[in-house]
Amino acid sequence: MAQTLTLSLRSQKQVQDAGGRNIWQEVIQPLTLPADQVAILICDMWDAHTQEGAAKRVDAMAPRMNKVVAAARTKGVHILHGPNDCMDFYTDHPARQRMQEIPVWQPPSPLPHDEPAWPLPQESQQTDTPTLDRKHNRVPWTRQHVAIEIDPSRDGIAVSGSEIYSYMQHHGIKQYIIMGVHTNMCIMHRTFAIKQMVKWGVPTALVRDMTDAIYDPFKPPYISHDEGTRIIVGYIEKFWCPTIDSSELAK
């Protein structure tokens, strides 16, 4: 029996203060629904990375993420895994086969959506530490991070947004939640990521403390890596979808 899940969806809207100046105001929208009407997607939490800083941050995040996901799974939340470029590793995995057995639903035509300029440079894929060596010009990741468990009896492993859309329709999912990396890259641009899901009209939220941006502090606007991630999360709250805190999934 699924439990009830209560979320606080945080977004930002533009308002005028008492002096008539435009400011951003935080808005919290409560949402309560059965946990089995919620799906979490873990995006590209790989076992390795070309950037040392990115790899270290994923190593630190993965055990914490696993605890949150395990707690949500116990409540009845659907857990989906999206380790792109690693599907060969999961060819025979029950969670991959489960996704392939879902009846196909055709996604709707994308809704129009403004795409304001990014607050950080998108051409840079560097972090605050050196790039790791890449042998034979191959990506170093082979699977999802080993610290994140995949339940073979319940979870799904997805390769595309259309697969996840079909899964959500088949199971009556009302809220889609995404966590993982990287906030200004795959989290936004994959076929199952925020932009695509929002354009399909899917209620979507980002877990703001279970993500990390790709950003080099030696690029404009010359701020710390953590501040860069915070700015990207704020951009998403303003223009794309609300965010939640991971504690809301585990409490």
Secondary structure, 3 states (H helix, E strand, C coil): CCCEEEEEEEEEEEEECCCCCEEEEEEEEEEEEEHHHEEEEEECCECCCCEHHHHHHHHHHHHHHHHHHHHHHHHCCEEEEECCCCHHHHCCCHHHHHHHCCCCCCCCCCCCCCCCCCCCCCCCCCCCCCECCCHHHCCCCCCECCCCCCCCCCCEECCCHHHHHHHHHHHCCCEEEEEEECCCCHHHHCCCCHHHHHHCCCCEEEEEEEEECCCCCCCCCCCCHHHHHHHHHHHHHHHCCCEECCHHHHC
